[in-house]
Amino acid sequence: MSTEWPLWEVFIRSQHGLAHKHVGSLHASDAEMAVKNARDVYTRRSEGVSIWVARSSDITASSPGDREALFEPANTKVYRHPTFYPMPDGVKHL
Amino acid sequence: MADAVPPVAMTGDDALLDYLLRLGDSDVVLAQRLGEWVGHGPVLEEDIALTNVGLDLLGQGRMWLTYAGEVEARSCGRGRSEDQLAFLRDGGAYRNLQLVELPNGDFAATMVRQFYFDHMHLSLLRALTGSADARVAEIAAKAVKEVAYHVERSDDWVIRLGDGTSESHMRMQQAVDRLWPYTGEMFAVDAIESALIETGIAADASALREPWLAAIDAVLAEATLTPPTGEWMQGAHGRGGKQGIHTEHLGHLLAELQFLQRAYPGAQW
């Protein structure tokens, strides 16, 4: 049996941000303690107004080995960016 | 020890100075104790959390001692700075509770000491926000938010460890029993405090005892710990830390706290 506390990922919403951003991870025995620890470890310099924590083991991540298959096809499809299309001069309010 | 036991007839600014030292010294001494955990916390997260509490207390201690120096200046024309008060007073001139100078012991003892202190601290500060002295009320209002979090954290640990493994339960019960005799002093009112209670400056600590007991008992029950029943209290009859009578542990703590300023007077970085 592992005697180490499980790992938690910490997400903080900053004063001006709208979304919670991943800031790091920490150990805690349960969710409540994880929030308290996150408060002490990651918001000491008034970084945040809201904290989310999630068990690291509950996060499903893409595998680095799949990188080519997942992301490379998009590299050759520049027409997916709006900047690919020239704007006619006459268009207003865009 | 020199400076121990102030004259009982103290009033006005002299009494206020002594009262401010009582408030500030308990903060400073407990902050020093918590600082001893730096690098020794059970996990990194707790190491940071515990010393955050210490830093909160140090900040509060600074405010009380700074004001104490100002009161001293207006009462006798020569006031000491917060640093002079913290680093250049001997043990007998310190007015902190004996509870906070006790050694850290294991994590259980540290948390129970904190638990006993935090609950008293919070209700004391709440009462002081209504002080007739505007500065006292101001400092208390600033500190009360930090201390509300300290209480939450301490309760949490007492419940987790009390209602944890058989080992943690045993250690917590030991700490609860061993530190109990040091809690009576927190609610003892001597002539100096009486004089200040009359003028509306100090909080009546004796009135805080019943609510404190109720809060402590509720948490201990949830933690499956047995509330102590001992009646005998250390230093609760006008001869405790608040009057400058300390345990043998304070001198050692001050030796470390004050070493630099004693060996190299006025040193700065």
HADDOCK unambig.tbl for C-alpha pairs under 7 A between the chains (distance, minus, plus):
assign (segid A and resid 37 and name CA) (segid B and resid 45 and name CA) 5.84 0.50 0.50
assign (segid A and resid 37 and name CA) (segid B and resid 49 and name CA) 6.95 0.50 0.50
assign (segid A and resid 40 and name CA) (segid B and resid 48 and name CA) 6.67 0.50 0.50
assign (segid A and resid 40 and name CA) (segid B and resid 49 and name CA) 5.31 0.50 0.50
assign (segid A and resid 41 and name CA) (segid B and resid 45 and name CA) 6.48 0.50 0.50
assign (segid A and resid 41 and name CA) (segid B and resid 48 and name CA) 6.60 0.50 0.50
